[in-house]
Every structure is written in structure tokens, then in C-alpha cells.
Amino acid sequence: MYFTLVAAFLVVLVVALHGTDPRENNFLYRVPLDPQGLLELSWNVSYCQEEVHFQILARELKYGILFGMSDRGGFQNADLAVLWSDGHQSYFADAWSDQDGRLHIDSQQNYKLLSAHKTAEGLSLLFKRAFSTCDPKDYLIEEGTVHLIYGILEKPVLSLQAIDMSAILRKGLQRVQLLKPSIKIPTLPGNLKTMEIRAADVEIPSQETTYWCSIQELPDNFPKHHIVMYEPVITEGNEALVHHMEVFQCTAHFNTFPHYNGPCDSKMKPERLNYCRHVLAAWAMGAQAFYYPEEAGLVFGGPGSSRYMRLEIHYHNPLELKGRHDSSGIRLYYTASLRRYDAGIMELGLVYTPGMAIPPGESHFYLTGYCTDKCTQLALPPSGIHIFASQLHTHLTGRSVETVLSRGGREVEIVNIDRHYSPHFQEIRMLKKVVSVLPGDVLRTTCVYNTEDRTQATVGGFGIMEEMCVNYIHYYPQTELELCKSAVDLGYLHRYFNLVNRFNNEDVCTCPEASVTQQFASVPWNSFNRDVLKSLYDFAPISMHCNKSSAELFPGEWEHQPLPKITEALPEPQSRCESSLLHLPASPTLVKLDKAASK
């Protein structure tokens, strides 16, 4: 049966590979597209040519596949490469879908088919696409998260336009970081040791989404080491189910932590596990091994460090498969030969406070948190710090996150940006270049939220239905500064509630005993109240949290601080596209295929 299905798409010859195209076994990055692992994507990035080479391995195929990209993973307004068969001949084309999900052949054929042929595992398709094509129907491939979509055609179709995407049963999305930075792998010490932080034979629940938490501990009197690398360890057969994993170190304020092993959202989960929030390692689908720079390592063990760690695994099981057991986790590589610098992790963005809120029904609402020049001047060493990696974080309504470095009122560079951010895909990402931050610099972190499906205000906080705006930067040398975040001045926020009460003739609770969350819940969200709140966040003074690892503030006045002044913004990227391009109607590429073997 297996070879019968494969034979349906046995390719005789399409085009010869160009000398600059990668060989099939030379792809650096790999991820399963569907939960069963029937479609596997591999890819390489050429920054020189500004192209991505894709390879799709189809282990089972009947009459074709769809593959492409869209803003949030929907099948409407998508950019697609399509291989389909009418039962006699097969075709390949660059296509796009409209807002109703109907397919159209693209006048610019920017997905270039390079080869299609049988391998020992199935059908292999090799094609490429430029980052930017100047085609308004094409997705712009840029840094950050990319939402990939796929579909398997199980019946012959007479034409591309005859494909009904709503009738495709086996389809879905996968999130990856396509544009991986080219990082030189540092030399590793010869006395490396390893430790695996893994799940203990978890039976994956037969539900679409599960976050599984377990506590593990280091041996007694475990001395100080440096973590210099880590990599995922995935149980064979579960590659399509293990979505992402994180290892958190617990606070040293508690001597012990209960050995919990169960769902992270269970009512049985001990409250003390909420104090295990210091990220040691994070991995998501498509990510490779993570290396620290040669001159730095992350402190692991030693005095003042907790022995306890929390492993959190996100299982994505949309087919609700039963009886699957998993022992995946993260393998840490560490050494007793300490490097020159301890690496540090610093939180940028917004304080977890209900004072920072998003009205309901918003498609694009902006909130910004600051690490001010006053804080960096006081807390950073004269030679500054060097950021080499970053992990962006929001909860469910986050759509975009960006951190920008400013110096002397002028924006200097973007530290990290994800315009297609998804809270369901979080990983520590190496930066393309190390970013140096000097005393007196400003770090501004802006998040964009979508609350169109909510009827109440979404306030800041720790709960999953509340919101965050955070960038965990990984840097060296480690400093005492662990948290550099801001929130709106509460006095100005109370003025906002009084103003709303005065101008809306409605009962908005501004009494002192009411919480900020209750007050936001009472606001009638008309256009006036929305616009005034946006303006408040744009000009009101801020409360700065310039905190040491002990949670103590650095000495100084941190309340009622003015917003940092930015006198010169980074220029907008210049488009190299011509607006008056004329393209003739396009035709699909004929792919000569053997007929399916008779059953």
C-alpha cells in the first residue's frame, strides 16, 4: 500500500538543479508539517541571494499538496505553492487565495520548482522563493515567526481554480522561524558534562493543547558550572506532537519544592511552582542547538542558586491521539571550567500590572515599556553589556513585539522584532549580530495586541487571559540589573477613570476600594474612552522598575518619571519594487508523472 501511494507521484523529470542549489541531504533545518508526520519540511537560507530553498518530503500522497504562508496561519489571503493532479497529468504553480479562500494562479511565478522525484521515503519536492518578490500577492519573508500552511489533496482536480480549500480534510498550520541567523559554532571545552531534563514517561493527553509541568532537582552541593550549549531530546515518533519546551530555575528563596508531575493548569499544581520562572533553556519546533558565545556561559548551580528546576512541555495533539507516551526534554551541556563572563538574563518591557490594559474589540492596540537611560546609567558597567539572544513573550492577544535601542535620543538599531508573533511559538532566538548597550542607553519594547474576540478589557498580569509584554534578553557580562521595566503612573491612570466618569454619564467605579481591574471592567468602551486611554499611554509619566535580582530597586527616584524622548527614529526600510510592473498571465508548470499502480 505504501509503495502504491508513493507511485502515484513518481516524477520522471522536471528541471535540472542549478549548481548553486543545495543538495537534498544538505538542509540545516527540519520540521514536521502535519501531526502525523506525513509531510516534512526542510529548508536552507541564503542571505547572499536572499532566497529560501524548501524541500517537502511527502510520505503519503494521492493527488497533490498545498504549501504556503499567511499572516496568522489562515487559508484566506495566503501565498501558496501548489502541486495537483487531474488524474492523468500533474502541475505545479505559484498561487494565492483571496479573502474567501478561492485559489488563483499568480501572474508572477515566484515559487520556482527545482526538482521533484521519488526517494526511499516518499516524494521529494525541491523549490525556492526569494525573501521579497515585489508581488503584492506574495508573503514577505522576514525575521521572526512565519505561519506555514499545508493541505493534502485526496481527489483529482481539473484545475487549480477547482481546488476547494474548505473541503480539504487534512490541512493545518505550522510555525517556524524561517530566517535563521548564520551563527559560527563556538569551540566547546573538552571537559563537557551533560544533564538531561526530561519528562518521565508522560502519557500525552488526548486533547489538542496540553502544557505539562514537572519538577527536577540538582544533586546536593552542586557546584557552580557554566551551561555552554543545550539541545532538544525528542522521543522518537513524537516529533510532530512536542511543540515547544522550556526549563525554568526556581527561586532560591524556598529551600524545597514539591515534586509535581502533571498539567501546568491543574488545580492540583502546587502554588510554589509559580516561583520557578527564571529561564534556563527554551526550544521550539524547527530550532537547533543553542550555543553561548565563547566568552560567556550561563551560571548553573553554586551558592545562592536553587537546586530545583521546572520543565514545561507544550504538547500539540490536534488529532487527539491516545496512548502516546513521551520522555522528551532538553539536554544541557555544562562545564566546570568557567568562562570569562557569566551570562545574564534581563527582563525588558512592561511590569505585570493591571494598569496597562487593552480595550476589547481592538485590532491593533499598542503598549510600550521602557528601560530608561536613568536605569542603564546607574546599573550597567562602563563598558556596557552585549546582547546575543532574545526571547519575546506575550499572552494570547499578542500579535507583534519589538525592542529598539536608542542612544542620545536617537534610535540606533532594532534588538529583536517579530511582526507575526504568536504566543503559541516561543523560543530563545540568537540575534544575527551582538547588540551592545551602554550606560545611558534606552531600550523600548512595544507590543501590539488584538482583542477583537473579547468583550471586556484585558489587563496586565500573570494569568493566561491577562497580558504581558516582555523581552527576555540574554547578555554578558552579568550585572545586578535583572528587571528593567515600566508601567503608567497610577496617579494619571486615576485621572483617566475620573475623566471617563465625568464625560460618559455612566456609573464608572472610581472609589478607592475598587481595584484597577474592576475600574477597567466598568469603562464603557466608546471611541472617546479608547482614544483617551491610547493618548494616556503615549504621554503620561511612568513608574520605573529598575530592579536587582533580589527584587530590590536600585537607589533613586523611580516614580513619576518622564517618558524617554526620541528625537530621531530609525528610517523606514526602502522598497526596491517598481509600482508599474506589468505581468502577462501565467501558466502552471507541467510535471510528468508515472501513473498510479493498479490496486
C-alpha positions in Angstrom: 0.0 0.0 0.0 2.8 2.4 0.9 4.6 2.0 -2.4 1.3 2.2 -4.3 0.6 5.6 -2.8 4.1 6.8 -3.5 3.9 5.6 -7.1 1.0 8.0 -7.7 3.5 10.8 -7.6 6.7 9.3 -9.0 8.4 12.0 -11.0 10.3 11.2 -14.2 12.0 14.6 -14.7 11.1 18.3 -14.1 14.1 20.5 -14.3 17.9 20.1 -13.7 19.2 21.5 -10.5 21.4 24.6 -10.8 24.9 24.5 -9.4 24.0 26.9 -6.6 21.0 24.9 -5.4 21.5 22.8 -2.2 21.8 19.1 -2.3 18.9 17.3 -0.8 20.7 15.9 2.2 22.3 19.3 3.0 19.3 21.1 4.6 20.1 22.5 8.0 16.5 22.9 9.3 13.7 20.4 9.5 10.2 20.3 11.0 7.1 18.1 10.6 4.2 20.0 9.0 1.3 17.7 10.0 0.6 15.9 13.3 1.1 12.5 11.7 4.4 13.4 10.2 3.2 12.6 6.6 4.7 15.9 5.3 8.1 17.0 6.5 9.6 20.4 5.6 13.4 21.1 5.3 14.9 24.4 4.4 18.1 26.4 4.0 18.6 30.2 3.9 20.8 32.0 1.5 21.3 35.6 2.8 23.7 36.3 -0.1 21.0 35.5 -2.7 18.1 36.5 -0.4 16.4 33.2 -1.0 14.9 30.3 0.9 15.2 26.7 -0.5 12.4 24.4 0.6 12.2 20.7 0.4 8.9 18.8 1.2 9.0 15.1 1.8 5.6 13.6 1.3 5.4 10.1 2.8 1.8 9.6 1.6 0.4 11.4 -1.3 -2.6 10.9 -3.6 -3.3 13.9 -5.8 -1.2 16.8 -4.6 -0.3 19.2 -1.8 -0.6 22.9 -0.9 2.2 24.7 0.9 2.5 28.3 1.7 2.5 31.3 4.1 -0.1 33.7 5.5 -0.1 36.4 8.2 -1.7 34.3 11.0 -1.9 30.8 9.5 -5.3 31.2 7.8 -6.1 29.8 4.4 -7.5 33.2 3.2 -5.2 35.8 1.7 -2.4 33.2 1.6 0.7 32.8 -0.6 0.9 29.2 -1.9 2.9 26.7 -3.9 0.5 24.0 -5.2 1.2 20.6 -6.8 -2.0 19.0 -8.1 -3.1 16.2 -10.5 -6.2 15.9 -12.7 -5.8 12.1 -12.6 -3.7 12.0 -15.8 -1.2 14.8 -15.6 0.3 16.8 -12.7 1.1 20.5 -12.4 3.0 22.9 -10.2 2.2 26.6 -9.8 2.6 29.7 -7.6 -0.9 30.7 -6.4 -2.7 32.9 -4.0 -6.0 32.7 -2.2 -8.5 35.6 -1.8 -10.4 36.6 1.3 -13.0 33.9 0.5 -10.3 31.2 0.2 -10.6 30.8 -3.5 -7.4 29.9 -5.4 -5.9 31.9 -8.3 -2.8 31.4 -10.3 -0.2 34.2 -9.6 0.8 36.4 -12.5 4.4 36.2 -11.1 5.6 32.7 -10.6 8.0 33.3 -7.8 7.9 29.8 -6.3 10.5 28.1 -8.6 10.2 24.3 -8.8 13.7 22.9 -9.0 13.1 19.1 -8.8 10.5 16.5 -7.9 11.4 12.9 -7.6 11.0 9.7 -5.6 13.2 8.9 -2.7 13.3 5.9 -0.4 10.9 7.6 2.0 8.4 9.1 -0.5 8.0 12.0 -2.9 10.5 14.9 -2.6 9.7 18.4 -3.9 12.5 21.0 -4.1 11.7 24.6 -4.8 12.8 28.1 -3.8 11.5 31.6 -3.2 13.0 35.0 -2.7 12.6 36.8 0.6 10.9 39.7 -1.2 9.3 39.4 -4.7 7.7 42.8 -5.2 4.5 40.9 -5.8 1.6 42.2 -3.7 0.1 38.7 -3.6 3.3 37.2 -2.1 4.2 37.0 1.5 7.2 39.0 2.6 9.6 36.6 4.2 11.2 38.5 7.1 12.7 37.9 10.6 10.6 36.4 13.3 7.8 33.9 13.2 6.4 32.6 9.9 3.0 30.8 9.8 3.2 28.0 7.3 0.1 26.3 6.0 -0.3 23.0 4.2 -3.0 20.8 2.7 -3.2 17.3 1.2 -5.4 16.8 -1.9 -7.1 13.4 -1.8 -9.1 13.7 -5.0 -8.1 14.7 -8.6 -8.9 18.3 -9.6 -9.4 19.6 -13.2 -7.6 22.9 -12.5 -6.0 25.0 -9.8 -9.2 27.1 -9.5 -11.2 23.9 -9.0 -9.5 23.2 -5.7 -11.9 23.8 -2.8 -9.8 24.5 0.2 -12.8 24.4 2.6 -13.2 20.7 1.5 -9.6 19.7 2.3 -9.7 17.4 5.3 -6.0 17.1 6.0 -4.7 20.7 6.4 -3.3 22.8 9.1 -0.5 25.2 10.1 3.0 25.1 11.5 5.0 28.0 12.9 8.7 28.3 12.4 11.5 30.9 12.3 12.5 30.6 8.6 15.3 33.1 8.6 17.7 31.5 10.9 20.8 33.6 11.7 24.2 32.4 10.4 26.0 31.8 13.7 29.5 30.5 14.0 29.5 27.5 16.3 32.0 28.2 19.1 34.7 25.8 20.2 33.4 23.7 23.1 35.6 22.7 26.1 36.9 19.1 26.3 35.5 18.5 29.8 31.9 18.9 28.9 29.3 17.2 31.0 25.6 16.6 30.1 22.4 16.6 32.0 19.0 15.7 30.6 15.9 17.5 32.0 13.2 15.2 30.6 9.6 14.2 31.1 9.1 11.0 33.0 7.2 8.8 30.5 4.2 11.1 30.2 1.1 9.7 28.6 0.2 12.7 26.3 -3.4 13.7 26.9 -5.8 13.1 24.0 -6.6 16.8 23.7 -5.4 19.4 21.3 -3.3 21.5 23.7 -1.5 20.4 26.9 1.1 22.2 29.0 2.9 19.6 31.1 5.0 20.6 34.1 7.4 18.6 36.2 10.0 19.4 38.9 13.5 18.1 38.9 16.4 18.9 41.1 20.2 19.0 41.1 22.3 16.9 43.5 23.2 18.3 46.9 26.1 20.8 47.0 26.1 21.0 43.2 29.0 23.5 42.5 28.9 26.4 40.1 29.2 25.5 36.4 28.6 27.2 33.1 26.0 26.0 30.6 27.6 26.5 27.2 25.1 24.7 25.0 21.8 22.9 25.0 19.7 20.9 22.5 16.3 19.2 22.3 15.8 15.5 23.1 12.6 14.3 21.4 11.1 10.9 21.9 11.1 9.1 18.5 7.7 9.2 16.9 6.6 12.3 18.9 8.3 14.9 16.6 5.0 16.3 15.5 3.5 16.4 19.0 6.2 18.1 21.0 5.6 21.8 20.1 8.0 23.6 22.5 9.8 23.2 25.8 11.3 25.4 28.5 13.4 24.8 31.6 13.0 27.3 34.4 15.1 27.6 37.5 13.2 28.1 40.7 13.8 30.9 43.2 16.4 30.4 45.9 14.0 31.9 48.4 12.5 28.5 49.1 14.6 25.5 50.3 12.3 22.9 48.8 9.8 22.5 46.0 7.2 19.7 45.7 7.9 17.1 43.1 4.9 17.8 40.9 4.4 16.0 37.6 1.2 16.9 35.8 -0.7 19.5 33.7 0.5 23.1 34.3 -3.0 24.3 34.6 -4.2 21.7 37.1 -5.9 22.8 40.3 -3.6 20.2 42.0 -0.4 22.0 40.9 1.3 23.5 44.0 1.3 27.2 44.1 5.0 27.3 44.8 5.7 26.2 41.2 4.8 29.7 40.2 8.1 30.8 41.7 10.0 28.8 39.0 10.2 31.5 36.3 13.9 32.1 35.6 14.5 30.7 32.1 17.5 28.4 31.7 16.7 27.0 28.2 13.9 27.1 25.7 13.3 25.2 22.4 10.5 25.3 19.8 9.9 23.3 16.6 12.5 23.9 14.0 15.1 25.3 16.4 18.6 23.8 16.5 21.1 23.5 19.3 21.7 26.8 21.3 25.3 27.9 21.8 26.6 30.5 24.2 29.3 32.8 23.0 32.9 31.5 23.6 33.5 34.2 26.3 30.3 33.5 28.3 28.3 30.8 30.0 25.0 30.6 32.0 25.5 30.0 35.7 24.3 26.6 36.7 24.5 25.6 40.4 26.6 27.0 43.1 25.9 29.2 46.2 22.7 31.3 46.1 21.3 29.2 43.3 18.2 26.9 43.6 18.6 23.2 43.1 15.1 23.0 41.7 14.1 23.3 38.0 10.7 23.2 36.3 10.4 21.5 32.9 7.4 22.7 30.8 6.4 20.9 27.6 3.7 22.1 25.2 2.1 19.1 23.5 0.1 20.0 20.4 -2.2 17.0 19.6 -4.9 18.2 17.2 -5.8 14.7 16.2 -6.3 13.8 19.9 -4.2 10.7 19.5 -4.4 8.3 22.5 -1.8 6.2 24.3 1.2 8.1 23.1 4.0 8.2 25.8 6.7 10.9 25.9 10.0 11.4 27.6 11.2 14.4 25.7 13.2 17.2 27.2 16.3 19.4 26.9 20.0 18.2 27.2 22.2 20.7 28.9 25.9 20.8 28.2 27.9 22.4 31.1 31.5 22.7 32.3 33.3 23.4 35.5 35.9 25.4 33.5 34.2 28.7 33.9 34.4 31.1 31.0 35.4 34.8 31.3 31.9 36.1 31.8 28.7 34.9 33.5 25.8 35.3 31.1 22.8 37.1 32.4 19.1 37.2 31.6 17.2 40.6 31.9 13.5 41.3 31.6 12.6 44.3 29.5 9.1 45.6 28.7 6.1 46.2 30.9 5.5 45.5 34.6 2.9 42.8 35.2 0.2 45.3 36.4 -3.5 45.8 35.5 -2.6 49.4 35.0 -1.6 48.5 31.4 -4.8 47.4 29.7 -6.2 46.8 26.2 -9.8 47.7 25.5 -12.0 45.0 23.9 -12.6 44.9 20.1 -9.2 46.3 19.2 -7.4 45.0 16.0 -4.1 46.8 16.7 -3.5 48.2 20.2 0.0 49.3 21.2 1.6 49.2 24.6 5.2 50.2 25.3 7.5 49.5 28.2 10.8 51.3 28.8 14.2 50.6 30.2 15.2 54.2 30.7 18.6 56.0 30.4 18.5 56.7 34.1 18.4 53.0 35.0 21.0 51.9 32.5 23.3 54.8 33.6 23.1 53.6 37.1 23.1 49.8 36.7 25.3 48.9 33.7 29.1 48.8 33.8 31.1 51.5 31.9 31.8 49.1 29.0 28.2 48.1 28.8 26.6 44.8 28.1 26.3 42.7 25.0 23.0 41.1 23.9 23.4 37.9 21.9 19.9 36.3 22.2 16.3 37.3 22.9 13.0 35.6 23.9 9.9 37.7 23.2 6.8 37.0 25.3 3.1 37.9 25.5 0.0 36.0 26.3 -2.9 35.1 23.9 -3.7 38.5 22.3 -0.1 39.4 21.4 0.5 39.9 17.6 3.8 41.8 17.3 6.8 42.5 19.6 9.7 44.8 19.0 12.6 46.1 21.1 14.6 49.2 19.9 17.8 50.6 21.2 18.2 54.4 21.5 21.3 56.4 22.3 21.2 60.2 23.0 17.6 60.4 21.8 18.3 58.7 18.5 17.2 55.2 17.6 20.3 53.2 16.8 19.1 49.7 16.0 16.4 47.0 16.4 17.4 44.5 19.0 14.7 42.0 18.1 11.4 42.1 16.2 8.6 39.7 15.3 5.9 41.3 13.2 4.0 37.9 13.0 4.5 36.9 16.7 2.5 34.1 18.1 2.2 33.3 21.8 2.0 29.6 20.7 5.5 29.7 19.4 8.1 30.9 21.8 11.8 30.2 21.6 15.1 31.9 22.6 16.5 33.2 19.3 20.1 34.0 18.6 20.5 37.5 17.2 22.1 38.0 13.8 24.6 40.3 15.4 25.5 41.1 19.0 23.9 44.3 20.2 25.9 46.4 22.7 24.1 48.5 25.3 26.0 51.3 27.0 25.2 53.2 30.2 22.6 55.9 29.4 21.0 54.0 26.5 17.2 53.4 26.3 15.6 50.1 25.4 12.0 50.5 24.3 9.8 47.3 23.9 6.5 47.7 22.1 3.8 45.0 21.8 0.7 45.0 19.5 -2.5 43.2 20.7 -5.7 42.0 19.0 -8.8 41.8 21.3 -11.4 41.6 18.6 -12.9 38.5 20.2 -13.1 39.9 23.7 -15.9 41.9 25.3 -14.1 43.1 28.4 -10.8 44.9 28.9 -7.7 42.8 29.0 -5.5 43.9 31.9 -1.8 43.1 32.5 -1.0 40.3 34.8 0.3 36.7 35.2 -2.9 34.9 34.2 -3.2 33.5 30.7 -6.3 35.6 30.0 -4.3 38.7 31.2 -1.4 40.2 29.2 2.3 40.6 29.2 4.8 42.5 27.1 8.3 41.1 27.8 11.7 40.6 26.1 14.0 38.3 28.0 17.4 39.4 26.7 20.4 37.1 27.1 23.6 39.0 27.5 27.1 39.2 29.1 28.7 40.2 31.4 26.0 39.5 34.0 25.0 42.6 36.1 22.9 43.1 39.2 20.2 44.5 36.9 17.6 41.7 36.4 14.4 43.7 35.6 14.2 47.0 33.7 10.5 47.6 33.0 7.9 50.3 33.3 4.2 51.0 33.8 1.9 54.0 33.6 1.9 56.3 36.6 -1.0 55.3 38.7 -1.9 58.9 39.6 -2.5 59.6 35.9 -4.5 56.4 35.5 -6.8 57.5 38.3 -7.3 60.8 36.4 -8.3 58.8 33.4 -11.0 57.0 35.3 -12.3 60.3 36.8 -12.4 61.8 33.3 -14.3 58.8 31.9 -16.8 59.1 34.8 -17.3 62.8 34.2 -17.9 62.6 30.4 -19.9 59.4 29.9 -22.8 59.8 32.3 -22.4 56.2 33.3 -21.5 54.5 36.6 -17.8 54.0 36.4 -16.4 52.9 39.7 -13.6 55.2 40.8 -14.0 54.6 44.5 -10.7 53.9 46.4 -11.6 50.4 47.4 -12.2 49.3 43.8 -9.3 47.6 42.1 -7.9 48.8 38.8 -9.2 45.7 37.2 -12.7 46.4 38.4 -12.5 50.0 37.2 -11.4 48.9 33.7 -14.3 46.4 33.7 -16.7 49.3 34.4 -15.5 51.5 31.5 -18.0 51.9 28.6 -15.7 51.3 25.6 -16.8 54.0 23.2 -14.4 55.7 20.8 -13.7 58.6 23.2 -12.7 56.4 26.1 -10.5 54.3 23.8 -8.7 57.3 22.3 -8.1 58.9 25.7 -6.5 55.7 27.0 -4.3 55.5 24.0 -3.2 59.1 24.5 -2.6 58.5 28.2 -0.2 55.7 27.5 1.6 57.9 24.9 2.3 60.9 27.2 1.8 60.0 30.8 4.8 59.7 33.2 5.8 56.2 34.1 6.7 54.2 37.2 10.1 52.5 36.6 11.1 49.2 38.0 14.9 49.2 37.9 15.4 46.0 40.0 18.2 43.9 41.3 18.0 40.1 41.3 17.0 40.4 44.9 13.9 42.3 43.7 15.2 45.5 45.4 15.2 48.7 43.5 18.4 50.4 42.7 18.7 53.6 44.8 17.0 56.6 43.2 13.6 58.1 42.4 11.6 55.9 40.1 8.1 57.2 40.4 6.6 59.8 38.1 9.4 59.6 35.6 9.1 61.3 32.2 8.9 59.2 29.0 12.3 59.0 27.3 12.5 61.5 24.4 13.2 60.1 21.0 14.2 62.9 18.6 15.2 60.7 15.6 13.5 57.4 14.7 15.0 54.7 12.6 14.2 55.2 8.9 11.6 53.0 7.3 13.0 50.3 5.0 13.2 51.4 1.4 11.3 49.4 -1.1 13.2 48.3 -4.2 10.0 47.4 -6.0 8.6 49.3 -9.0 4.9 50.1 -8.8 4.2 49.9 -12.6 5.3 46.3 -13.3 3.3 44.6 -16.0 2.9 40.8 -16.0 1.3 38.6 -18.5 -1.0 35.8 -17.5 1.0 32.8 -16.0 0.6 29.1 -16.7 1.4 26.2 -14.4 4.5 24.0 -14.8 3.7 20.6 -16.3 5.2 17.8 -14.1 5.5 14.5 -15.9 4.4 11.7 -13.5 4.1 8.0 -13.8 0.5 6.7 -13.5 -0.5 5.2 -10.2 -0.1 1.4 -10.0 -3.3 -0.5 -10.1 -4.5 -2.0 -6.8 
